[in-house]
Amino acid sequence: MVTISHIVQKLVDDNVFIQESMSQNIISYAYLAEKFKPDIEEIIGKPVKKHAIEMALRRYSDQIKNKHETVTFDYSSDIIMKTKICDIAVLRSHSLLIKLKKLYDIVDFEKGDILNIIQGSSEVIIVTNERYKNNLIEILKDEKILMIEENLVSLTMTFSKEFFYTPGVIFNIIRNVAWENINIYEIVSTNTELTFIINKKDAMKGYKALEKLIQPQ
């Protein structure tokens, strides 16, 4: 049976800004209850008292605060920004998987260049420096290129090995970036590194958002 509490949690979880405001106690539960009331009544199919919604919000806010407080992690890190990055999405195929090996021969890792290959069930994402774009397109000329995004930057944070074992760390970092209304094109992680690919226009906002996490005011 769907309850008011279940619906309230779903509505809050679908909006990172509301969740953040609740965790910091900077939102009016009465106003939020009024805002959610029409949607909840439509789902349940009958009138709902605003007070019941407000109580559900307050109960869920306690859960959110407890979750945030349990994440103990040292976010100390350098933030490495690399510019002139491109993101290429290609339809996955057997021939593509063979061609991907050639990409490692053209990227100069010793100069700090990047190459991230993210394989999904139906497409493959290639993130690398813009200067390799034409070479990549030539290698992929018989493949179906779905999208090419340029004018991107990468922001990389490096942590201790505890990063891999601490729940909630990636969520907290993403939340800080999302709070600044920054679109994240890709997220690449390893055992100790987390990299965001974002638009060049958001570079400084993204950098400052991560810096606030490292050096909270």
N, CA, C and O of each residue as an XYZ file, in Angstrom:
868
protein
N       0.837     -1.197      0.000
C       0.000      0.000      0.000
C       0.878      1.255      0.000
O       1.799      1.387      0.806
N       0.575      2.157     -0.909
C       1.330      3.407     -0.987
C       0.856      4.348      0.113
O      -0.340      4.609      0.238
N       1.790      4.858      0.909
C       1.445      5.767      2.004
C       1.974      7.169      1.712
O       2.755      7.382      0.784
N       1.528      8.110      2.530
C       2.008      9.490      2.389
C       3.518      9.536      2.584
O       4.218     10.263      1.879
N       4.018      8.760      3.541
C       5.463      8.744      3.816
C       6.254      8.264      2.610
O       7.294      8.831      2.274
N       5.750      7.203      1.953
C       6.444      6.683      0.772
C       6.509      7.722     -0.337
O       7.548      7.903     -0.972
N       5.391      8.401     -0.564
C       5.334      9.398     -1.634
C       6.236     10.586     -1.308
O       6.942     11.098     -2.176
N       6.203     11.015     -0.049
C       7.042     12.137      0.386
C       8.516     11.809      0.155
O       9.263     12.645     -0.354
N       8.934     10.613      0.519
C      10.337     10.216      0.333
C      10.724     10.224     -1.140
O      11.812     10.666     -1.509
N       9.818      9.729     -1.970
C      10.096      9.703     -3.418
C      10.223     11.122     -3.961
O      11.140     11.400     -4.733
N       9.328     12.020     -3.578
C       9.369     13.399     -4.067
C      10.635     14.114     -3.608
O      11.227     14.885     -4.363
N      11.042     13.861     -2.383
C      12.263     14.490     -1.850
C      13.495     13.909     -2.540
O      14.398     14.652     -2.923
N      13.538     12.587     -2.700
C      14.701     11.935     -3.307
C      14.891     12.338     -4.762
O      16.003     12.276     -5.286
N      13.809     12.751     -5.415
C      13.894     13.155     -6.824
C      14.426     14.573     -6.993
O      14.650     15.024     -8.117
N      14.627     15.276     -5.883
C      15.092     16.667     -5.969
C      16.247     16.874     -4.997
O      16.038     17.031     -3.794
N      17.478     16.873     -5.535
C      18.669     16.990     -4.692
C      18.705     18.316     -3.932
O      19.282     18.388     -2.847
N      18.099     19.362     -4.487
C      18.121     20.667     -3.824
C      17.226     20.673     -2.588
O      17.575     21.260     -1.564
N      16.075     20.020     -2.689
C      15.198     19.913     -1.526
C      15.871     19.066     -0.452
O      15.832     19.409      0.730
N      16.482     17.970     -0.859
C      17.160     17.091      0.094
C      18.282     17.829      0.813
O      18.451     17.690      2.024
N      19.038     18.607      0.066
C      20.130     19.383      0.662
C      19.590     20.407      1.656
O      20.146     20.577      2.741
N      18.508     21.088      1.284
C      17.912     22.095      2.168
C      17.386     21.469      3.448
O      17.505     22.052      4.526
N      16.801     20.275      3.332
C      16.300     19.584      4.523
C      17.444     19.157      5.433
O      17.331     19.232      6.656
N      18.549     18.708      4.832
C      19.682     18.255      5.640
C      20.305     19.415      6.422
O      20.900     19.214      7.481
N      20.160     20.638      5.882
C      20.741     21.815      6.528
C      19.709     22.629      7.311
O      20.025     23.687      7.856
N      18.477     22.126      7.362
C      17.417     22.808      8.124
C      17.136     24.223      7.623
O      16.920     25.133      8.423
N      17.138     24.411      6.303
C      16.923     25.753      5.761
C      15.712     25.776      4.826
O      15.690     26.516      3.842
N      14.711     24.961      5.145
C      13.521     24.917      4.300
C      12.283     24.939      5.182
O      12.310     24.433      6.304
N      11.212     25.513      4.692
C       9.941     25.562      5.422
C       9.155     24.295      5.113
O       8.769     24.070      3.966
N       8.917     23.470      6.121
C       8.166     22.237      5.916
C       6.703     22.525      5.602
O       6.057     21.777      4.869
N       6.192     23.609      6.160
C       4.803     23.983      5.881
C       4.639     24.347      4.405
O       3.675     23.938      3.758
N       5.589     25.116      3.885
C       5.534     25.501      2.463
C       5.726     24.278      1.566
O       5.034     24.123      0.559
N       6.664     23.419      1.938
C       6.941     22.235      1.124
C       5.736     21.286      1.126
O       5.411     20.680      0.104
N       5.085     21.166      2.274
C       3.889     20.320      2.370
C       2.796     20.839      1.446
O       2.108     20.064      0.783
N       2.646     22.155      1.410
C       1.646     22.769      0.528
C       1.985     22.512     -0.941
O       1.097     22.284     -1.762
N       3.255     22.550     -1.254
C       3.710     22.315     -2.628
C       3.482     20.866     -3.062
O       3.093     20.604     -4.200
N       3.729     19.930     -2.144
C       3.584     18.505     -2.460
C       2.131     18.027     -2.438
O       1.809     17.000     -3.036
N       1.261     18.757     -1.761
C      -0.108     18.305     -1.500
C      -0.866     17.873     -2.772
O      -1.443     16.785     -2.768
N      -0.896     18.672     -3.863
C      -1.639     18.257     -5.063
C      -1.125     16.951     -5.665
O      -1.918     16.107     -6.083
N       0.200     16.779     -5.710
C       0.775     15.557     -6.278
C       0.437     14.332     -5.438
O       0.113     13.270     -5.970
N       0.517     14.494     -4.119
C       0.225     13.374     -3.225
C      -1.246     12.979     -3.321
O      -1.572     11.793     -3.349
N      -2.125     13.963     -3.371
C      -3.558     13.676     -3.478
C      -3.892     12.992     -4.804
O      -4.769     12.130     -4.863
N      -3.194     13.380     -5.856
C      -3.431     12.752     -7.153
C      -2.997     11.289     -7.138
O      -3.672     10.438     -7.718
N      -1.877     10.991     -6.481
C      -1.372      9.618     -6.419
C      -2.267      8.743     -5.536
O      -2.593      7.610     -5.890
N      -2.657      9.292     -4.377
C      -3.476      8.513     -3.443
C      -4.933      8.443     -3.890
O      -5.622      7.456     -3.636
N      -5.393      9.501     -4.559
C      -6.769      9.508     -5.059
C      -7.793     10.015     -4.076
O      -8.984      9.741     -4.216
N      -7.341     10.753     -3.081
C      -8.274     11.329     -2.106
C      -7.600     12.506     -1.403
O      -6.376     12.629     -1.450
N      -8.381     13.375     -0.750
C      -7.795     14.528     -0.054
C      -6.846     14.093      1.062
O      -7.061     13.075      1.720
N      -5.808     14.873      1.256
C      -4.803     14.584      2.285
C      -4.596     15.841      3.115
O      -4.532     16.946      2.578
N      -4.493     15.666      4.427
C      -4.280     16.818      5.298
C      -2.843     17.314      5.182
O      -1.895     16.530      5.174
N      -2.708     18.621      5.093
C      -1.382     19.229      4.979
C      -0.505     18.864      6.183
O       0.703     18.670      6.046
N      -1.124     18.775      7.351
C      -0.374     18.452      8.567
C       0.276     17.077      8.466
O       1.397     16.886      8.938
N      -0.419     16.118      7.854
C       0.120     14.762      7.712
C       1.349     14.760      6.809
O       2.311     14.033      7.056
N       1.307     15.580      5.762
C       2.454     15.689      4.850
C       3.637     16.333      5.567
O       4.781     15.901      5.428
N       3.333     17.375      6.333
C       4.392     18.080      7.059
C       5.078     17.153      8.060
O       6.299     17.190      8.211
N       4.285     16.317      8.748
C       4.863     15.374      9.710
C       5.752     14.350      9.003
O       6.818     13.993      9.504
N       5.306     13.883      7.839
C       6.105     12.921      7.068
C       7.419     13.547      6.624
O       8.459     12.887      6.619
N       7.370     14.814      6.254
C       8.582     15.531      5.846
C       9.555     15.658      7.010
O      10.757     15.453      6.842
N       9.047     15.990      8.174
C       9.919     16.147      9.345
C      10.562     14.819      9.748
O      11.732     14.775     10.127
N       9.784     13.741      9.662
C      10.340     12.427      9.997
C      11.440     12.048      9.012
O      12.485     11.523      9.396
N      11.182     12.323      7.729
C      12.183     11.960      6.728
C      13.419     12.848      6.818
O      14.527     12.407      6.513
N      13.233     14.077      7.229
C      14.386     14.978      7.372
C      15.347     14.462      8.433
O      16.560     14.626      8.306
N      14.809     13.835      9.485
C      15.662     13.253     10.526
C      16.511     12.126      9.944
O      17.687     11.990     10.281
N      15.908     11.316      9.066
C      16.652     10.231      8.424
C      17.768     10.785      7.539
O      18.887     10.272      7.535
N      17.446     11.828      6.799
C      18.437     12.448      5.905
C      19.610     12.996      6.705
O      20.768     12.791      6.345
N      19.301     13.698      7.797
C      20.359     14.281      8.624
C      21.243     13.200      9.219
O      22.463     13.352      9.272
N      20.633     12.106      9.667
C      21.411     11.009     10.248
C      22.336     10.375      9.223
O      23.477     10.030      9.531
N      21.835     10.223      8.001
C      22.662      9.653      6.939
C      23.861     10.539      6.643
O      24.978     10.049      6.477
N      23.626     11.851      6.576
C      24.709     12.775      6.253
C      25.737     12.829      7.376
O      26.935     12.959      7.123
N      25.268     12.728      8.613
C      26.178     12.819      9.749
C      27.056     11.579      9.884
O      28.143     11.645     10.458
N      26.577     10.425      9.343
C      27.356      9.194      9.489
C      28.492      9.085      8.482
O      29.341      8.202      8.607
N      28.523      9.971      7.480
C      29.595      9.923      6.484
C      30.817     10.655      7.044
O      30.879     11.884      7.018
N      31.777      9.896      7.545
C      33.001     10.469      8.079
C      34.125     10.161      7.106
O      34.508      9.006      6.918
N      34.643     11.209      6.494
C      35.662     10.999      5.469
C      36.513     12.250      5.337
O      36.005     13.369      5.420
N      37.793     12.058      5.132
C      38.714     13.175      4.933
C      38.731     13.519      3.440
O      39.293     12.786      2.626
N      38.108     14.642      3.103
C      37.992     15.041      1.698
C      39.227     15.787      1.185
O      39.227     16.278      0.056
N      40.259     15.875      1.993
C      41.465     16.598      1.583
C      41.993     16.061      0.251
O      42.214     14.859      0.098
N      42.188     16.954     -0.693
C      42.651     16.533     -2.019
C      43.081     17.740     -2.820
O      42.604     18.853     -2.597
N      43.989     17.510     -3.757
C      44.252     18.507     -4.782
C      43.144     18.372     -5.819
O      42.589     17.290     -6.013
N      42.829     19.477     -6.481
C      41.851     19.437     -7.572
C      42.610     19.713     -8.862
O      43.170     20.794     -9.045
N      42.622     18.736     -9.745
C      43.353     18.877    -11.003
C      42.363     19.149    -12.127
O      41.461     18.353    -12.389
N      42.549     20.290    -12.785
C      41.670     20.651    -13.898
C      42.416     20.499    -15.220
O      43.543     20.972    -15.370
N      41.780     19.842    -16.163
C      42.329     19.729    -17.510
C      41.290     20.252    -18.501
O      40.110     19.907    -18.432
N      41.754     21.083    -19.412
C      40.856     21.726    -20.361
C      40.946     21.070    -21.740
O      41.758     20.175    -21.977
N      40.081     21.548    -22.642
C      40.047     21.069    -24.031
C      39.855     19.554    -24.094
O      40.647     18.822    -24.688
N      38.775     19.122    -23.458
C      38.406     17.712    -23.433
C      37.198     17.503    -24.351
O      36.352     18.389    -24.471
N      37.115     16.351    -24.990
C      35.941     16.023    -25.798
C      35.355     14.690    -25.339
O      36.043     13.848    -24.763
N      34.081     14.532    -25.611
C      33.321     13.351    -25.198
C      32.629     12.799    -26.441
O      31.808     13.482    -27.054
N      32.957     11.573    -26.810
C      32.404     10.972    -28.028
C      31.636      9.707    -27.660
O      32.179      8.800    -27.028
N      30.361      9.657    -28.064
C      29.532      8.470    -27.818
C      29.405      7.690    -29.122
O      29.078      8.262    -30.162
N      29.663      6.381    -29.065
C      29.647      5.521    -30.251
C      28.782      4.302    -29.975
O      28.815      3.740    -28.880
N      28.010      3.898    -30.973
C      27.198      2.688    -30.838
C      28.115      1.480    -30.647
O      29.067      1.290    -31.405
N      27.832      0.686    -29.657
C      28.679     -0.475    -29.360
C      28.549     -1.531    -30.455
O      27.446     -1.832    -30.913
N      29.676     -2.083    -30.866
C      29.692     -3.149    -31.872
C      30.949     -3.979    -31.664
O      31.875     -3.562    -30.968
N      30.969     -5.154    -32.273
C      32.148     -6.016    -32.143
C      33.374     -5.361    -32.778
O      34.474     -5.430    -32.231
N      33.179     -4.730    -33.927
C      34.301     -4.080    -34.609
C      34.835     -2.897    -33.799
O      36.037     -2.631    -33.800
N      33.937     -2.190    -33.110
C      34.368     -1.057    -32.292
C      35.292     -1.525    -31.176
O      36.320     -0.898    -30.920
N      34.944     -2.597    -30.523
C      35.747     -3.091    -29.407
C      37.164     -3.435    -29.851
O      38.109     -3.310    -29.072
N      37.310     -3.862    -31.084
C      38.647     -4.153    -31.629
C      39.407     -2.850    -31.885
O      40.604     -2.755    -31.617
N      38.691     -1.846    -32.410
C      39.325     -0.566    -32.743
C      39.749      0.214    -31.500
O      40.685      1.012    -31.552
N      39.064     -0.018    -30.394
C      39.386      0.726    -29.173
C      40.836      0.531    -28.749
O      41.426      1.412    -28.125
N      41.409     -0.617    -29.084
C      42.810     -0.886    -28.716
C      43.753      0.111    -29.381
O      44.800      0.441    -28.824
N      43.386      0.592    -30.571
C      44.247      1.525    -31.304
C      44.338      2.888    -30.605
O      45.310      3.622    -30.779
N      43.322      3.209    -29.820
C      43.297      4.531    -29.177
C      44.467      4.703    -28.210
O      44.988      5.806    -28.045
N      44.871      3.620    -27.582
C      45.959      3.708    -26.604
C      47.308      4.002    -27.269
O      48.250      4.430    -26.603
N      47.395      3.775    -28.563
C      48.645      4.029    -29.281
C      48.815      5.500    -29.668
O      49.927      5.944    -29.952
N      47.713      6.252    -29.680
C      47.814      7.643    -30.135
C      47.806      8.655    -28.991
O      48.199      9.806    -29.182
N      47.369      8.244    -27.822
C      47.297      9.168    -26.681
C      48.621      9.151    -25.923
O      49.139      8.088    -25.583
N      49.163     10.344    -25.661
C      50.451     10.472    -24.978
C      50.213     10.631    -23.477
O      50.050     11.748    -22.985
N      50.192      9.529    -22.762
C      49.917      9.557    -21.327
C      51.051     10.215    -20.547
O      50.823     10.773    -19.474
N      52.268     10.153    -21.077
C      53.418     10.746    -20.375
C      53.298     12.267    -20.291
O      53.882     12.887    -19.402
N      52.549     12.865    -21.203
C      52.329     14.314    -21.171
C      51.107     14.693    -20.345
O      50.722     15.861    -20.281
N      50.505     13.692    -19.715
C      49.339     13.972    -18.875
C      48.024     13.950    -19.631
O      46.996     14.359    -19.092
N      48.039     13.472    -20.885
C      46.802     13.388    -21.659
C      45.908     12.304    -21.071
O      46.373     11.418    -20.354
N      44.623     12.387    -21.382
C      43.684     11.442    -20.782
C      42.965     10.618    -21.849
O      42.779     11.055    -22.984
N      42.576      9.434    -21.452
C      41.745      8.570    -22.288
C      40.919      7.708    -21.349
O      41.443      6.817    -20.681
N      39.621      7.981    -21.307
C      38.699      7.185    -20.502
C      37.685      6.548    -21.436
O      37.024      7.241    -22.209
N      37.562      5.238    -21.364
C      36.608      4.510    -22.194
C      35.576      3.877    -21.265
O      35.907      3.033    -20.432
N      34.325      4.295    -21.422
C      33.240      3.821    -20.559
C      32.301      2.980    -21.415
O      31.662      3.493    -22.334
N      32.221      1.707    -21.115
C      31.412      0.797    -21.922
C      30.057      0.538    -21.284
O      29.966      0.082    -20.144
N      29.000      0.839    -22.041
C      27.652      0.519    -21.614
C      27.148     -0.677    -22.392
O      27.895     -1.271    -23.170
N      25.898     -1.037    -22.196
C      25.352     -2.206    -22.877
C      25.107     -1.956    -24.359
O      25.144     -2.891    -25.159
N      24.854     -0.690    -24.737
C      24.552     -0.398    -26.142
C      25.433      0.692    -26.747
O      25.423      0.893    -27.961
N      26.194      1.395    -25.910
C      27.071      2.434    -26.441
C      28.352      2.518    -25.641
O      28.450      2.022    -24.518
N      29.326      3.156    -26.251
C      30.632      3.329    -25.610
C      30.967      4.813    -25.605
O      30.822      5.488    -26.625
N      31.413      5.321    -24.466
C      31.802      6.725    -24.339
C      33.324      6.815    -24.316
O      33.990      6.080    -23.587
N      33.858      7.720    -25.116
C      35.306      7.950    -25.157
C      35.569      9.388    -24.735
O      35.088     10.326    -25.370
N      36.321      9.556    -23.676
C      36.674     10.881    -23.176
C      38.174     11.068    -23.340
O      38.963     10.293    -22.799
N      38.570     12.095    -24.088
C      40.000     12.330    -24.298
C      40.232     13.788    -24.666
O      39.292     14.582    -24.692
N      41.475     14.141    -24.950
C      41.823     15.514    -25.314
C      41.313     15.849    -26.715
O      41.311     14.996    -27.603
N      40.885     17.087    -26.902
C      40.308     17.505    -28.183
C      41.268     17.326    -29.351
O      40.836     17.100    -30.482
N      42.558     17.425    -29.085
C      43.504     17.330    -30.197
C      43.535     15.943    -30.833
O      44.083     15.766    -31.921
N      42.949     14.964    -30.153
C      42.892     13.617    -30.723
C      41.568     13.343    -31.436
O      41.348     12.246    -31.950
N      40.696     14.335    -31.462
C      39.346     14.122    -32.007
C      39.378     13.633    -33.455
O      38.709     12.657    -33.795
N      40.144     14.299    -34.297
C      40.183     13.915    -35.716
C      40.752     12.516    -35.908
O      40.287     11.760    -36.761
N      41.767     12.175    -35.105
C      42.325     10.820    -35.184
C      41.275      9.778    -34.785
O      41.164      8.717    -35.399
N      40.512     10.108    -33.747
C      39.484      9.179    -33.285
C      38.401      8.990    -34.336
O      37.963      7.871    -34.603
N      37.974     10.106    -34.929
C      36.930     10.023    -35.946
C      37.398      9.181    -37.129
O      36.613      8.441    -37.722
N      38.678      9.296    -37.469
C      39.221      8.499    -38.566
C      39.208      7.008    -38.213
O      38.849      6.164    -39.033
N      39.605      6.708    -36.982
C      39.601      5.313    -36.533
C      38.176      4.764    -36.480
O      37.947      3.580    -36.726
N      37.223      5.641    -36.156
C      35.830      5.217    -35.983
C      34.964      5.473    -37.220
O      33.737      5.460    -37.125
N      35.577      5.700    -38.355
C      34.833      6.140    -39.542
C      33.757      5.155    -39.996
O      32.778      5.574    -40.613
N      33.903      3.883    -39.716
C      32.890      2.904    -40.116
C      31.917      2.572    -38.981
O      31.069      1.689    -39.112
N      32.056      3.299    -37.861
C      31.175      3.081    -36.717
C      30.109      4.175    -36.666
O      30.250      5.221    -37.300
N      29.055      3.926    -35.915
C      27.979      4.923    -35.781
C      28.275      5.828    -34.589
O      28.123      5.424    -33.436
N      28.699      7.056    -34.880
C      28.973      8.034    -33.827
C      27.652      8.699    -33.436
O      26.979      9.295    -34.277
N      27.290      8.595    -32.171
C      26.006      9.093    -31.688
C      26.070     10.555    -31.261
O      25.083     11.283    -31.371
N      27.224     10.980    -30.776
C      27.327     12.341    -30.233
C      28.788     12.719    -30.070
O      29.632     11.886    -29.738
N      29.067     13.988    -30.310
C      30.400     14.528    -30.023
C      30.213     15.829    -29.247
O      29.564     16.756    -29.733
N      30.773     15.899    -28.056
C      30.711     17.111    -27.237
C      32.130     17.645    -27.053
O      33.045     16.904    -26.694
N      32.293     18.939    -27.305
C      33.595     19.577    -27.122
C      33.493     20.686    -26.078
O      32.448     20.869    -25.453
N      34.582     21.418    -25.898
C      34.620     22.512    -24.915
C      34.299     22.012    -23.511
O      33.548     22.644    -22.768
N      34.878     20.876    -23.166
C      34.667     20.302    -21.844
C      35.950     20.399    -21.024
O      37.036     20.601    -21.567
N      35.807     20.254    -19.722
C      36.967     20.197    -18.827
C      36.786     19.003    -17.888
O      35.668     18.544    -17.653
N      37.895     18.517    -17.365
C      37.826     17.455    -16.354
C      38.322     18.019    -15.028
O      39.293     18.774    -14.984
N      37.647     17.643    -13.956
C      38.047     18.011    -12.603
C      38.279     16.713    -11.839
O      37.358     15.914    -11.667
N      39.511     16.503    -11.380
C      39.866     15.244    -10.733
C      40.281     15.476     -9.287
O      41.048     16.390     -8.983
N      39.757     14.627     -8.396
C      40.141     14.634     -6.988
C      40.786     13.282     -6.672
O      40.337     12.242     -7.155
N      41.836     13.309     -5.861
C      42.527     12.075     -5.474
C      42.469     11.920     -3.957
O      42.796     12.842     -3.210
N      42.042     10.725     -3.514
C      41.852     10.483     -2.087
C      42.687      9.301     -1.602
O      43.426      8.681     -2.367
N      42.550      9.009     -0.324
C      43.169      7.814      0.248
C      42.350      6.589     -0.176
O      41.281      6.724     -0.770
N      42.856      5.409      0.132
C      42.159      4.180     -0.263
C      40.810      4.033      0.438
O      39.983      3.219      0.026
N      40.580      4.825      1.510
C      39.304      4.751      2.211
C      38.152      5.238      1.337
O      36.991      4.927      1.605
N      38.466      5.990      0.306
C      37.451      6.474     -0.642
C      36.648      5.305     -1.213
O      35.434      5.405     -1.394
N      37.324      4.218     -1.489
C      36.689      3.055     -2.120
C      35.744      2.331     -1.166
O      34.813      1.655     -1.602
N      35.987      2.475      0.137
C      35.232      1.689      1.123
C      34.231      2.510      1.933
O      33.502      1.949      2.751
N      34.181      3.816      1.725
C      33.306      4.669      2.529
C      32.022      4.995      1.778
O      32.071      5.688      0.763
N      30.875      4.514      2.251
C      29.615      4.807      1.558
C      29.216      6.266      1.690
O      29.438      6.887      2.729
N      28.626      6.810      0.633
C      28.101      8.170      0.684
C      29.053      9.253      0.222
O      28.645     10.402      0.058
N      30.327      8.908      0.006
C      31.313      9.924     -0.365
C      31.015     10.502     -1.750
O      30.967     11.719     -1.929
N      30.814      9.610     -2.730
C      30.545     10.076     -4.091
C      29.253     10.894     -4.120
O      29.177     11.917     -4.800
N      28.240     10.440     -3.381
C      26.972     11.179     -3.332
C      27.183     12.591     -2.808
O      26.662     13.553     -3.373
N      27.950     12.717     -1.724
C      28.188     14.040     -1.137
C      28.903     14.976     -2.110
O      28.591     16.165     -2.180
N      29.865     14.430     -2.861
C      30.613     15.252     -3.802
C      29.712     15.675     -4.959
O      29.709     16.840     -5.357
N      28.949     14.727     -5.494
C      28.030     15.043     -6.589
C      27.005     16.073     -6.144
O      26.642     16.967     -6.908
N      26.544     15.948     -4.918
C      25.552     16.883     -4.380
C      26.099     18.312     -4.372
O      25.385     19.259     -4.702
N      27.367     18.460     -3.994
C      27.969     19.795     -3.984
C      28.027     20.402     -5.378
O      27.809     21.601     -5.556
N      28.322     19.560     -6.364
C      28.384     20.038     -7.748
C      26.983     20.351     -8.271
O      26.773     21.386     -8.903
N      26.029     19.462     -8.010
C      24.661     19.648     -8.488
C      24.015     20.882     -7.871
O      23.185     21.536     -8.503
N      24.392     21.198     -6.645
C      23.837     22.365     -5.950
C      24.144     23.654     -6.711
O      23.405     24.633     -6.596
N      25.215     23.660     -7.479
C      25.596     24.825     -8.273
C      24.952     24.795     -9.665
O      25.305     25.591    -10.535
N      24.005     23.870     -9.866
C      23.283     23.750    -11.140
C      24.237     23.480    -12.306
O      24.110     24.057    -13.386
N      25.192     22.586    -12.054
C      26.190     22.220    -13.062
C      25.817     20.869    -13.670
O      25.574     19.901    -12.948
N      25.775     20.813    -14.982
C      25.495     19.553    -15.662
C      26.770     18.709    -15.715
O      27.814     19.183    -16.162
N      26.681     17.473    -15.261
C      27.815     16.561    -15.278
C      27.666     15.631    -16.479
O      26.715     14.853    -16.556
N      28.612     15.717    -17.417
C      28.550     14.883    -18.617
C      28.948     13.441    -18.296
O      28.273     12.495    -18.704
N      30.041     13.287    -17.568
C      30.517     11.947    -17.230
C      31.119     11.971    -15.825
O      31.604     12.999    -15.353
N      31.074     10.813    -15.176
C      31.767     10.608    -13.902
C      32.651      9.375    -14.062
O      32.172      8.299    -14.418
N      33.939      9.540    -13.797
C      34.893      8.433    -13.920
C      35.555      8.241    -12.560
O      36.085      9.191    -11.985
N      35.524      7.015    -12.049
C      36.138      6.780    -10.741
C      37.033      5.552    -10.762
O      36.820      4.613    -11.529
N      38.037      5.588     -9.900
C      38.901      4.440     -9.659
C      38.903      4.213     -8.151
O      38.069      4.774     -7.441
N      39.827      3.398     -7.658
C      39.872      3.137     -6.212
C      40.146      4.396     -5.401
O      39.685      4.516     -4.266
N      40.891      5.331     -5.976
C      41.285      6.521     -5.206
C      41.034      7.836     -5.933
O      41.356      8.900     -5.404
N      40.465      7.786     -7.134
C      40.250      9.025     -7.891
C      38.794      9.170     -8.315
O      38.094      8.190     -8.571
N      38.364     10.427     -8.379
C      37.021     10.740     -8.874
C      37.150     11.911     -9.846
O      37.686     12.963     -9.498
N      36.649     11.715    -11.073
C      36.768     12.734    -12.108
C      35.395     13.107    -12.649
O      34.582     12.237    -12.964
N      35.145     14.408    -12.752
C      33.921     14.928    -13.361
C      34.271     15.548    -14.707
O      35.263     16.267    -14.829
N      33.458     15.267    -15.711
C      33.576     15.927    -17.002
C      32.413     16.894    -17.113
O      31.252     16.484    -17.108
N      32.728     18.192    -17.215
C      31.691     19.222    -17.257
C      31.999     20.219    -18.375
O      33.077     20.187    -18.970
N      31.055     21.088    -18.646
C      31.251     22.092    -19.688
C      32.253     23.158    -19.239
O      32.356     23.480    -18.055
N      32.978     23.689    -20.204
C      33.980     24.719    -19.926
C      33.379     25.909    -19.197
O      34.029     26.499    -18.333
N      32.138     26.272    -19.537
C      31.506     27.450    -18.919
C      31.263     27.248    -17.419
O      31.117     28.216    -16.673
N      31.221     25.983    -16.984
C      30.994     25.678    -15.571
C      32.284     25.356    -14.821
O      32.246     24.955    -13.658
N      33.424     25.530    -15.485
C      34.698     25.095    -14.905
C      34.978     25.727    -13.545
O      35.293     25.017    -12.590
N      34.870     27.032    -13.447
C      35.196     27.703    -12.189
C      34.166     27.413    -11.106
O      34.511     27.256     -9.935
N      32.890     27.345    -11.507
C      31.853     27.003    -10.528
C      32.091     25.606     -9.974
O      31.957     25.371     -8.773
N      32.446     24.676    -10.868
C      32.711     23.309    -10.443
C      33.916     23.226     -9.524
O      33.898     22.520     -8.516
N      34.961     23.955     -9.882
C      36.172     23.970     -9.070
C      35.876     24.495     -7.662
O      36.307     23.914     -6.666
N      35.138     25.597     -7.598
C      34.813     26.194     -6.300
C      33.903     25.297     -5.477
O      34.017     25.254     -4.252
N      32.991     24.574     -6.144
C      32.102     23.659     -5.431
C      32.892     22.544     -4.761
O      32.593     22.158     -3.630
N      33.895     22.029     -5.453
C      34.737     20.984     -4.870
C      35.662     21.561     -3.801
O      35.956     20.904     -2.802
N      36.103     22.760     -4.015
C      36.995     23.416     -3.045
C      36.276     23.648     -1.721
O      36.885     23.537     -0.656
N      34.990     23.968     -1.779
C      34.210     24.169     -0.541
C      34.139     22.881      0.278
O      34.123     22.915      1.508
N      34.098     21.748     -0.423
C      34.025     20.464      0.253
C      35.342     20.148      0.939
O      35.367     19.592      2.037
N      36.441     20.511      0.276
C      37.774     20.263      0.840
C      38.078     21.211      1.983
O      38.676     20.818      2.985
N      37.659     22.471      1.830
C      37.923     23.484      2.836
C      36.605     24.122      3.235
O      36.334     25.256      2.838
N      35.769     23.426      4.015
C      34.460     23.967      4.401
C      34.606     25.269      5.155
O      35.493     25.444      5.990
N      33.687     26.191      4.824
C      33.756     27.510      5.459
C      33.217     27.439      6.903
O      33.192     28.451      7.604
